Amino acid sequence: MNKKLKNILFTAVFFGGFCSLSLELVVMRQLSGFVGSTAVTASIVIGMMLAFMSLGYYCGSKISIRRARLRQVLSGDFVIIALMTVLASSYILIDIYFMFMNKIGLKSNILQTFFYSFIFLSFAPYLFGKITAVLSRYLNRFDHNNIGRIMAVDTIGSVLGSIMTTLLVMPFIGVNHTIMFITFAALLTAWLLGNRKIVAMLTILLAVFLLNRDALLLKIYHIVENNAVSTIAVFPADDNQSKIMLMNGGGASKISQNPKLRFAYVRFVEDNFIKFLPTSGKPKQVLIIGAGGFTMGQYDHFNQYTYVDVDASLKDVAEKYFLSKPLAKNKKFVVEDANQFLKETNIKYDLIVLDTYSSRQIIPLDLVTEEYFIRARKALAPSGIIIINIVTSPSFSSSFSIKIDNTIRRVFANYLQRQVIENYNAWCQKNCPVHNVMYVWYNLPQNNGIYTINKNSAFYD
C-alpha cells in the first residue's frame, strides 16, 4: 500500500468520526424545538446511533476487503451518509415528520423520537461503523500498529466534530449552514476515495442548499436566527397589530400597542407587580430569568432590570427583528446559565421572574429542581417577590404538575400564591390542556400563627 492511499484512508477514518458526532449533535439541536432537549429524548437519539453503529462494526468484520473494491464501496457509503444527513437534519423535513405523527395521533414525545431515530438515524451510523471496521481490517494487513492509529484518528475526528460543531460552526454560521458543512465534508471524503458520480453528488449538494437556505426558512417559518442554542422566529399576528417571537418552537414573547393582545401571563405580571414599582426615589432591582423578547418591564424606564439568558444572540435579534429599537439604558442583558448566575450574583433583587418554561415540551431540567429554586430564593431581597411561570396542568392531571408543585412548595412553604392564568376545566384529569400557572412568593418575616377554636385573635388581626 502506497503512502498516498494510506493517507486517503486515514482521512476517511477522520471524517467518519467527525461527521458522525456532528450529525448527532445537529439532530439533537433540531429536535429540541419539537420534543425538547431532555435527557430522555437525547438518550434515545444517542442509543439508536450507537446501536446501529455497533451493527455496522459487526457487518464490517465480514465484508470482503479486496483493494480493487474497497475504495469504490466506501466512497459510495459516504455519498449515502451525505444523503442521510440531509434527510435527518433539515428543519423542513423534520417539521413534516412531526406534523404527520401528530396527524395520525402519535403524540408521545418518546415514541415520536424513537420512530424518528429508527427511520432517519439508523443507516448513517451503520455506515460509520461499517467503514471504521473495514478500514481497520484493511490497514491492519500492512501494519498491526494501524489498529491503534485508526482508533486515535477516529476519536480525534469525533472530538473535533463535537467541539467544532457546538462551539464554532453552529454559533457562527447557524444550524442550517452546519448541515451544509457536514454534507459537503461527507461528499468530499467520497471524492477523495474515488467516487466520480458527479450527478448524484451535485444533486445532494443542491438538495441540502435548497432545503436549508436562509430565504426558505425565513419564508416558511419566519426564522431569523438559527444558532447552537436557539431557533428564533419572528412574525406578525392579530392582523399586524402584534408581533410574536418563537424560540425553539415555544412562544417566547409577544409585543403589541394594545395591552389586551399581549400574552395573558405577561399582563398578569405587568398589571399586578411591575405597574406598582416606584417611579421615584431609589430604583428597585428586577431580575428576569429567561429574557425572551425583553418585553417584561418594557415600559418601565426607572427601575433597574437584569435579563439572563444563555443565547448570546438574543439581544441583537430582539432589537433588530422584534423590538425594532435598542434596549433602554436601565435594561442589562447577561449571557449566562441561570443556575450559575444565581449562584454567583451578590445583588439582592426586589422582584425576580423565573420565565424559562415556554412550553410543556421545552423544560430545562436543571431549572425545575429544588436546588435551583433555593438559589433564586437566596437572591431575593427582604420583602421581595418571586414569580415563577410554569406551563402545566392547572388541575394536577399530570405527574409533572404534581411534582413541580411539591418542589416549589418545599422551597417556598409560606406566603405562596398559585394563580392560574385564564379559565380552565377544574375537573379535567385526562388529556388536559396546559396553561400558564403563576407561583408567587412573598419574602416576608415568618409568622406561623393559626386560628383555633381555643385561641382566635382574628378580631384583632
Wavefront OBJ file of the C-alpha trace (Angstrom):
o trace
v 0.000 0.000 0.000
v 1.491 3.326 -1.041
v 1.631 6.383 1.208
v -0.977 8.312 -0.774
v -3.617 5.597 -0.367
v -2.782 5.245 3.314
v -3.299 8.982 3.879
v -6.608 8.908 1.983
v -7.889 6.011 4.069
v -6.882 7.662 7.348
v -8.597 10.834 6.128
v -11.750 8.765 5.582
v -11.474 7.464 9.153
v -11.124 11.022 10.471
v -14.114 12.364 8.549
v -16.165 9.339 9.571
v -15.665 10.221 13.232
v -16.124 13.918 12.574
v -19.361 13.580 10.603
v -20.899 11.038 12.990
v -20.611 13.272 16.072
v -21.549 16.397 14.135
v -24.669 14.729 12.739
v -25.696 13.519 16.191
v -25.366 16.989 17.727
v -27.144 18.754 14.868
v -30.050 16.310 15.015
v -30.470 16.736 18.772
v -30.350 20.510 18.315
v -33.008 20.393 15.580
v -35.255 18.053 17.556
v -35.188 20.311 20.630
v -37.876 22.554 19.157
v -40.216 19.594 18.674
v -39.625 17.253 21.622
v -37.458 19.335 23.913
v -33.881 18.756 24.965
v -34.472 16.400 27.867
v -32.166 13.559 28.868
v -34.836 11.078 27.757
v -35.007 12.247 24.139
v -31.224 12.667 23.974
v -30.720 9.126 25.244
v -32.997 7.763 22.512
v -31.016 9.540 19.781
v -27.637 8.534 21.209
v -28.745 4.971 21.935
v -30.140 4.463 18.423
v -26.980 5.768 16.786
v -24.730 3.600 18.947
v -26.867 0.509 18.354
v -26.679 0.778 14.585
v -23.032 1.781 14.704
v -22.361 -1.454 16.580
v -24.234 -3.369 13.897
v -22.028 -1.657 11.322
v -18.904 -2.736 13.204
v -20.103 -6.332 13.130
v -21.064 -6.326 9.455
v -17.803 -4.578 8.578
v -15.917 -7.516 10.049
v -17.392 -9.847 7.409
v -17.261 -7.760 4.227
v -14.666 -8.511 1.554
v -11.787 -6.030 1.667
v -10.139 -6.522 -1.689
v -8.267 -3.334 -2.586
v -9.836 -3.029 -6.026
v -13.274 -2.884 -4.464
v -12.555 -1.181 -1.154
v -12.457 2.472 -2.228
v -15.460 2.033 -4.515
v -17.621 0.635 -1.711
v -16.508 3.160 0.914
v -16.912 6.142 -1.405
v -20.480 5.075 -2.094
v -21.100 4.808 1.655
v -20.045 8.414 2.191
v -22.420 9.557 -0.550
v -25.263 7.789 1.284
v -24.136 9.375 4.564
v -24.367 12.796 2.902
v -27.878 11.979 1.691
v -28.996 10.771 5.126
v -27.557 13.920 6.694
v -29.871 15.990 4.518
v -32.900 13.813 5.285
v -32.254 13.521 9.023
v -31.393 17.083 9.947
v -33.152 19.514 7.567
v -35.670 21.536 9.578
v -38.410 21.469 6.971
v -38.285 17.654 6.688
v -38.317 17.254 10.474
v -41.344 19.542 10.648
v -43.168 17.440 8.038
v -42.375 14.277 10.012
v -43.827 15.654 13.276
v -46.869 17.075 11.505
v -47.523 13.584 10.133
v -47.025 11.949 13.536
v -49.446 14.360 15.189
v -51.960 13.864 12.379
v -52.048 10.089 12.872
v -52.436 10.563 16.619
v -48.945 9.598 17.769
v -48.195 12.492 20.114
v -45.890 10.928 22.694
v -42.515 12.683 22.618
v -40.767 9.418 23.432
v -42.435 7.452 20.634
v -42.031 10.271 18.125
v -38.325 10.486 18.925
v -37.905 6.706 18.805
v -39.504 6.284 15.372
v -37.683 9.324 14.022
v -34.347 7.933 15.219
v -35.132 4.467 13.875
v -36.074 5.798 10.432
v -33.518 8.573 9.938
v -30.690 7.816 12.368
v -30.050 4.159 11.669
v -28.449 3.868 8.242
v -25.803 6.592 8.552
v -24.456 5.294 11.924
v -24.483 1.773 10.493
v -22.274 3.001 7.648
v -19.983 4.864 10.057
v -19.416 1.649 11.986
v -19.001 -0.429 8.842
v -16.441 2.000 7.367
v -14.353 2.019 10.552
v -14.357 -1.790 10.802
v -13.478 -2.322 7.134
v -10.655 0.204 7.183
v -9.288 -1.231 10.418
v -9.091 -4.700 8.888
v -7.578 -3.461 5.657
v -4.913 -1.218 7.201
v -4.074 -3.868 9.774
v -2.903 -6.145 6.963
v 0.015 -3.840 6.243
v 0.879 -2.771 9.771
v -0.559 -4.182 13.011
v 0.092 -0.829 14.686
v -2.528 0.743 12.420
v -5.314 -0.501 14.714
v -4.266 1.913 17.443
v -3.722 4.698 14.920
v -7.182 4.189 13.450
v -8.774 4.353 16.906
v -6.821 7.531 17.633
v -7.719 9.224 14.326
v -11.379 8.204 14.637
v -11.519 9.549 18.197
v -9.804 12.802 17.197
v -12.361 13.225 14.425
v -15.191 12.616 16.889
v -13.753 15.055 19.432
v -13.239 17.790 16.840
v -16.683 17.114 15.410
v -18.177 17.570 18.855
v -16.207 20.681 19.796
v -16.263 22.444 16.440
v -19.946 21.818 15.795
v -21.157 23.205 19.119
v -18.542 25.883 19.822
v -17.569 27.156 16.390
v -19.692 26.054 13.459
v -23.285 26.304 14.733
v -22.769 29.517 16.746
v -21.150 31.403 13.867
v -22.787 30.083 10.697
v -26.054 28.656 12.042
v -27.504 25.162 12.245
v -28.794 25.158 8.672
v -25.363 26.021 7.285
v -23.775 23.453 9.583
v -25.900 20.815 7.850
v -24.490 22.005 4.532
v -20.978 21.808 6.000
v -21.405 18.193 7.200
v -22.923 17.155 3.870
v -20.050 18.749 1.970
v -17.490 17.026 4.263
v -19.054 13.620 3.570
v -19.124 14.228 -0.185
v -15.543 15.498 -0.144
v -14.488 12.256 1.536
v -16.354 10.287 -1.121
v -14.469 12.258 -3.792
v -11.106 11.554 -2.143
v -11.959 7.859 -2.105
v -12.533 7.970 -5.849
v -16.268 8.499 -6.271
v -16.901 10.314 -9.543
v -20.709 10.136 -9.691
v -20.943 13.859 -10.238
v -24.685 13.955 -10.896
v -25.564 12.191 -7.634
v -23.178 14.330 -5.599
v -24.339 17.598 -7.138
v -27.962 16.564 -6.610
v -27.317 16.053 -2.892
v -25.483 19.377 -2.659
v -28.361 21.110 -4.410
v -30.880 19.447 -2.089
v -29.052 20.429 1.093
v -28.784 24.006 -0.150
v -32.406 24.313 -1.244
v -33.800 22.775 1.949
v -31.581 24.712 4.349
v -31.131 28.120 2.753
v -31.936 31.143 4.891
v -34.526 32.501 2.471
v -36.636 29.328 2.637
v -36.579 29.131 6.441
v -37.483 32.810 6.659
v -40.313 32.497 4.140
v -41.936 29.371 5.604
v -41.116 29.604 9.310
v -40.090 33.269 9.735
v -36.777 32.061 11.192
v -34.361 34.954 11.687
v -31.741 33.186 13.837
v -30.698 29.544 13.900
v -27.688 29.024 16.154
v -26.377 26.369 18.536
v -28.794 27.413 21.294
v -31.963 28.732 19.693
v -34.083 28.731 16.576
v -35.792 32.124 16.691
v -38.756 33.102 14.538
v -40.481 36.499 14.440
v -43.761 37.112 12.624
v -46.800 39.439 12.709
v -50.093 38.437 14.345
v -53.560 39.830 15.106
v -53.879 41.492 11.688
v -50.462 43.115 12.087
v -51.395 44.607 15.453
v -48.908 42.345 17.229
v -45.577 40.655 16.724
v -44.653 37.246 18.125
v -41.239 35.768 18.844
v -40.860 31.990 18.979
v -37.809 30.280 20.455
v -37.317 26.592 19.698
v -40.984 26.264 18.838
v -42.292 27.865 22.028
v -43.885 31.282 22.377
v -41.185 33.471 23.925
v -42.692 36.956 23.634
v -45.499 38.963 22.106
v -45.468 42.701 21.619
v -48.396 44.991 20.806
v -49.528 48.550 21.360
v -52.811 47.055 22.565
v -52.149 45.588 26.042
v -55.072 43.166 25.666
v -53.292 41.410 22.805
v -50.168 40.603 24.813
v -49.628 37.204 26.444
v -52.021 36.915 29.385
v -49.357 35.842 31.873
v -47.189 38.839 30.927
v -50.179 41.130 31.522
v -50.620 39.473 34.911
v -47.031 40.310 35.880
v -47.166 43.813 34.407
v -50.542 44.806 35.878
v -50.026 43.418 39.381
v -46.312 43.732 40.072
v -44.320 45.877 37.651
v -47.024 48.548 37.441
v -46.678 49.264 41.168
v -42.901 49.524 41.286
v -41.703 53.010 42.310
v -41.106 55.721 39.723
v -39.070 57.965 42.015
v -36.580 57.613 44.844
v -34.293 54.563 44.778
v -34.855 52.246 41.790
v -35.795 48.641 42.527
v -33.711 45.754 41.208
v -35.661 43.434 38.885
v -34.289 40.111 37.637
v -35.839 38.301 34.644
v -34.541 34.753 34.115
v -35.431 33.862 30.530
v -35.153 37.092 28.585
v -37.426 36.175 25.664
v -38.011 39.327 23.666
v -37.245 41.675 26.592
v -40.895 42.716 26.812
v -41.439 42.225 30.528
v -40.935 45.659 32.062
v -40.520 47.167 28.617
v -42.247 50.440 29.510
v -40.584 50.875 32.909
v -37.683 53.274 32.351
v -36.917 53.924 36.011
v -36.160 50.670 37.804
v -33.100 48.552 37.016
v -33.681 45.356 35.012
v -31.313 42.436 34.513
v -32.271 39.853 31.871
v -30.463 36.494 31.938
v -30.371 34.008 29.063
v -27.908 31.534 27.533
v -28.339 32.727 23.938
v -25.802 35.460 23.227
v -27.575 36.475 20.014
v -30.877 37.208 21.744
v -30.355 40.918 22.388
v -29.270 41.713 18.816
v -32.075 39.611 17.318
v -34.722 41.193 19.552
v -33.538 44.731 18.847
v -33.378 44.156 15.098
v -36.398 41.992 14.336
v -38.730 42.232 17.329
v -38.471 45.462 19.321
v -37.137 47.468 16.372
v -35.146 49.603 18.808
v -32.299 49.243 21.318
v -32.962 48.249 24.908
v -33.441 51.136 27.314
v -30.468 52.225 29.427
v -31.994 50.707 32.568
v -32.037 47.245 30.927
v -28.976 44.957 31.164
v -28.532 41.626 29.374
v -26.350 38.899 30.896
v -25.406 35.842 28.847
v -25.082 33.065 31.412
v -26.646 29.866 32.655
v -29.450 30.696 35.101
v -28.146 28.408 37.854
v -24.645 29.782 37.565
v -25.864 33.384 37.596
v -27.949 32.872 40.729
v -25.048 31.077 42.376
v -22.594 33.910 41.739
v -24.696 37.086 41.995
v -24.207 39.250 45.080
v -27.180 41.510 44.299
v -30.437 41.132 46.215
v -33.331 41.627 43.839
v -36.681 43.129 44.782
v -38.545 41.242 42.059
v -37.457 38.004 40.399
v -39.359 36.480 37.482
v -38.451 32.902 36.504
v -39.751 32.591 32.947
v -37.824 29.795 31.236
v -40.664 27.349 30.615
v -42.101 28.382 27.243
v -43.994 25.103 26.637
v -44.626 21.682 28.185
v -42.121 20.119 25.770
v -39.322 22.600 26.357
v -38.410 22.220 30.021
v -34.840 22.945 31.155
v -34.433 20.035 33.548
v -31.934 21.829 35.783
v -34.398 24.712 36.231
v -37.198 22.721 37.871
v -35.149 21.463 40.804
v -35.254 22.241 44.495
v -31.648 23.445 44.321
v -32.471 25.970 41.588
v -35.407 27.453 43.488
v -33.299 27.694 46.657
v -30.733 29.744 44.746
v -33.481 32.028 43.447
v -34.824 32.491 46.985
v -31.363 33.421 48.284
v -31.078 36.137 45.606
v -34.314 37.787 46.759
v -34.245 40.903 48.921
v -36.292 41.142 52.165
v -39.922 41.963 51.319
v -39.156 40.980 47.710
v -41.325 38.863 45.439
v -40.568 35.854 43.242
v -42.852 34.974 40.322
v -42.486 31.571 38.664
v -44.246 30.940 35.351
v -44.884 27.213 34.779
v -46.683 25.809 31.723
v -48.545 22.861 33.203
v -51.916 21.337 34.085
v -53.891 23.611 36.462
v -55.950 20.646 37.735
v -52.938 18.475 38.638
v -53.732 15.938 35.921
v -50.083 15.019 35.258
v -47.166 13.803 37.336
v -45.193 16.867 36.280
v -47.857 19.288 37.565
v -47.916 17.484 40.929
v -44.160 17.142 41.383
v -43.327 20.696 40.303
v -45.925 21.934 42.785
v -44.385 19.771 45.523
v -40.916 21.063 44.642
v -41.886 24.725 44.714
v -43.818 24.368 47.982
v -40.870 22.650 49.654
v -38.718 25.724 48.982
v -41.416 28.382 49.360
v -43.508 26.965 52.200
v -45.251 30.114 53.449
v -46.771 33.110 51.685
v -47.053 31.225 48.379
v -49.810 32.030 45.906
v -50.784 29.847 42.923
v -52.557 31.715 40.134
v -53.924 30.048 37.003
v -53.988 32.414 34.041
v -57.283 32.378 32.105
v -60.164 29.956 32.525
v -59.742 26.184 32.712
v -61.654 22.994 33.449
v -61.036 22.327 37.135
v -62.343 18.738 36.848
v -60.167 17.649 33.944
v -57.912 14.666 34.713
v -57.144 13.189 31.271
v -55.655 14.762 28.125
v -55.966 18.165 29.741
v -54.722 21.350 28.074
v -51.878 23.179 29.788
v -51.954 26.773 30.975
v -49.626 29.342 32.444
v -49.659 28.707 36.184
v -48.037 31.503 38.178
v -46.479 30.817 41.561
v -45.921 33.988 43.595
v -43.890 34.011 46.821
v -43.520 36.926 49.226
v -40.287 37.122 51.233
v -41.860 38.318 54.492
v -40.960 37.733 58.147
v -42.024 34.279 59.308
v -45.394 34.061 61.077
v -46.689 30.570 61.795
v -49.675 31.640 63.838
v -53.048 29.954 63.208
v -56.596 30.291 64.443
v -58.192 27.599 66.587
v -61.475 27.469 68.484
v -59.461 27.768 71.667
v -57.170 30.595 70.551
v -58.569 33.013 67.962
v -57.250 36.535 67.567
v -58.893 37.142 64.169
v -60.859 40.093 65.582
v -57.635 41.923 66.418
v -55.634 40.837 63.370
l 1 2 3 4 5 6 7 8 9 10 11 12 13 14 15 16 17 18 19 20 21 22 23 24 25 26 27 28 29 30 31 32 33 34 35 36 37 38 39 40 41 42 43 44 45 46 47 48 49 50 51 52 53 54 55 56 57 58 59 60 61 62 63 64 65 66 67 68 69 70 71 72 73 74 75 76 77 78 79 80 81 82 83 84 85 86 87 88 89 90 91 92 93 94 95 96 97 98 99 100 101 102 103 104 105 106 107 108 109 110 111 112 113 114 115 116 117 118 119 120 121 122 123 124 125 126 127 128 129 130 131 132 133 134 135 136 137 138 139 140 141 142 143 144 145 146 147 148 149 150 151 152 153 154 155 156 157 158 159 160 161 162 163 164 165 166 167 168 169 170 171 172 173 174 175 176 177 178 179 180 181 182 183 184 185 186 187 188 189 190 191 192 193 194 195 196 197 198 199 200 201 202 203 204 205 206 207 208 209 210 211 212 213 214 215 216 217 218 219 220 221 222 223 224 225 226 227 228 229 230 231 232 233 234 235 236 237 238 239 240 241 242 243 244 245 246 247 248 249 250 251 252 253 254 255 256 257 258 259 260 261 262 263 264 265 266 267 268 269 270 271 272 273 274 275 276 277 278 279 280 281 282 283 284 285 286 287 288 289 290 291 292 293 294 295 296 297 298 299 300 301 302 303 304 305 306 307 308 309 310 311 312 313 314 315 316 317 318 319 320 321 322 323 324 325 326 327 328 329 330 331 332 333 334 335 336 337 338 339 340 341 342 343 344 345 346 347 348 349 350 351 352 353 354 355 356 357 358 359 360 361 362 363 364 365 366 367 368 369 370 371 372 373 374 375 376 377 378 379 380 381 382 383 384 385 386 387 388 389 390 391 392 393 394 395 396 397 398 399 400 401 402 403 404 405 406 407 408 409 410 411 412 413 414 415 416 417 418 419 420 421 422 423 424 425 426 427 428 429 430 431 432 433 434 435 436 437 438 439 440 441 442 443 444 445 446 447 448 449 450 451 452 453 454 455 456 457 458 459 460 461
